[in-house]
Each structure stands twice: as C-alpha cells, then as structure tokens.
Amino acid sequence: MTNPTRDSLTRPDGWEGFAADWSSDQRAFKTASWGKVMMWIFLLSDTFVFSCFLLSYMTVRMSTTVPWPNPSEVFALELGGKPVPLILIAIMTFILISSSGTMAMAVNYGYRRDRDKTAALMLMTAAFGASFVGMQAFEWTKLIREGVRPWGNPWGAEQFGSSFFMITGFHGTHVTIGVIFLIIIARKVWRGDFDQEKPGFFTSRKGRYENVEIMGLYWHFVDLVWVFIFALFYLW
Amino acid sequence: MAQAATRAIGHVEEQQHPIKLYLVVWGWLFVLSTCSYLVDYFGLQGYLRWSLILLFMILKAGLIVAVFMHMAWERLTLIYAILLPPVLVLIFVGMMVFEANYTLFTRLSFFVT
C-alpha cells in the first residue's frame, strides 16, 4: 500500500501502453470508467446496425435496373416560388450540429460543477433534437402525400421508399430516445443529484457528472450517424 | 494519503478543455456542412462530387469523434478497440459491391427486355 500509484504514474503511452494495457491482467481500459466504455461498446454495436442499413441501401441502389429518384429534386422545397434543393435537409443538418455543440458545452460546464448552465444547455440540446424530429415528421408527411411508399414511388426505383423510411426512421427513433434521456439527465443535474452522488434508479450507482458526458457520447453519435446519412443517402 | 493520490489519478477521466475549442469545432462543422450542401446546390457531378462528399463526410465525422466525443484524449487501447472494428465494415462494403454488380448483371441478362 505504500506505493499503489506507481503503476498509474508511470503508465506508458503509445504502442507500449497499448500492449501494457491489454496484457495487464486487470481492466484494459485504464482511464475510461466502465460506464463510458459500455456506452462506447453500445455505440459500436449501433454503428454496425446503421452500417447494415446503409449497406443494404447501397446494394439495392446498385443492383436495380430502374433509375434511382434524384434526392436533390425529391427533397427540394418551394421557397419564394422556385424550388431550392435539399434545403430542409440542410437546415436539419445545421440544427443537429448545433445540438452537438451545446451538448459538448454542457459536458464541459458539468465538470465545472455549474448546474444551471449544464441543465440549460442540455435542455437546449433537447429542444434542437425535438425540432429535428418535428422537421423529419414534416418531411415524411410531405413525401407520403406525394405518394412515396415502402413499395413504390412516382419517380423511379421502388427501393427508394423502403430505404428512406428504414434509415431515417431508425435515426429519428434514436433522436427521440436521446431527447427523452437528455430531459431525464438534465432534471438530475438541475436537482443536484450528481453533487449529492444520489444513486440512479436503475443502476443504483452513485450519480456523477460523468453521466452527462456519457449522455453526450450517445447524442454526438446520433449526430455522427446523420453525417453519414446526409452524405450517402441525400447527397449521393 | 496514498489512497487520495490513487483517487486523484483515477479521476483523469474528467475531460476538461476550454470552451473555445468546442466553438471552433462547431464553426468548422458548419463550414464543412455548408461545403457539402454547396456540392449539391451547384450540381457538381461525377468523381468530383463523390470525392468531395466523402471528404467532407470523413472530416466532419473525425471532428465529432475526436473532439466532441473526446476520443483524441483517450488511451490508444480504447481508440483501437472502438475505431478499428467499423473499418472492417469496408470489407463488407466490398463484398456487397461485388454482389450488387452480379445481381445487376443477371437482371440485365435475363429480365430486362
């Protein structure tokens, strides 16, 4: 017990550290808590889920003999009498990026123990997320009215509808769940649960401000997935 | 005393960076998103379009993961455990490109009149 910190103080970096961490016969992730690592591993599995969606979209788009509907025209909105391509999707992208910005700042203020700012920024993030879902609902309504169905659409390959509803629907579900969790964690911050280390209702673990960062990881992931959907589905 | 030191070191988990860093990254994400939107707005086509879209996509994803998700400050152990497996998806992409081309070939050969 005289020198229990020797290991952590002289922990090597780089490849040497990589080998030392994995072969330490202890926890491999030395500086990340179990909660953070579990969130990362969950996000990794979610990455595979979204990869499979985008891959099947790629496969059906590449293998169809019918022309693919042009997303630039399908998602255009009439503004001032002339169609502007993809404008709603662009606004949704900026909103989601802004929500990531406020989330990153919420994590920062959380570690500074600034309860008011943390909770306010998290609620702002939730509001951005909710407006994103609202715009998505608007977009779905517009497309369904124009006759887009999972089995067909007026412009070309049938697979367009099923890919669109599956990919954006699954992403929208993630945003919705994120908004709900943001509100729950923001309430905990506001009440001071993390200052009093009040145990969580589900895990019974002591509440810490790291919970805000773990929540943030999930939220940034939702933004990250949108980056790929925006590029591969809407712009391609 | 020793225990206190251990606890202090155990808490290097707390990520503390200046707010300015996040604002700069936020700004860059806006710029990159605008750029990728402009690719579509000006109707660029062909290899130029694809390479620009993919470039902006990778840059944006990199900024989000590295700074917003704090991956840049994690140990190599976590970085490789999380970032290497998705790279393997590229092999899956290769397989499905091959498969899709074959499906298209059979459809063109036998179904399209």
Interface residues (C-beta under 8 A of the other chain):
Chain A: M1 T2 N3 P4 T5 S8 L9 D13 G14 W15 G17 F18 D21 W22 A28 F29 K30 T31 A32 S33 K36 V37 W40 I41 L43 L44 T47 F48 S51 L55 M58 T59 V60 M62 S63 T64 T65 S72 P85 L86 A90 T93 F94 I97 S98 S100 G101 M103 A104 M105 V107 N108 Y111 R112 Y209 E210 E213 G216 L217 H220 F221 D223 L224 V227 F228 F230 A231 L232 Y234 L235 W236
Chain B: A2 Q3 A5 T6 I9 G10 V12 E13 E14 Q15 Q16 H17 I19 Y22 L23 V25 W26 L29 F30 S33 S36 Y37 V39 D40 Y41 G43 R49 W50 I53 L54 F56 M57 K60 A61 I64 V65 V67 F68 M69 H70 E74 R75 L76 T77 L78 Y80 A81 I82 P85 P86 V89 F92 V93 M96 V97 E99 A100 N101 T103 L104 R107 L108 F111 V112
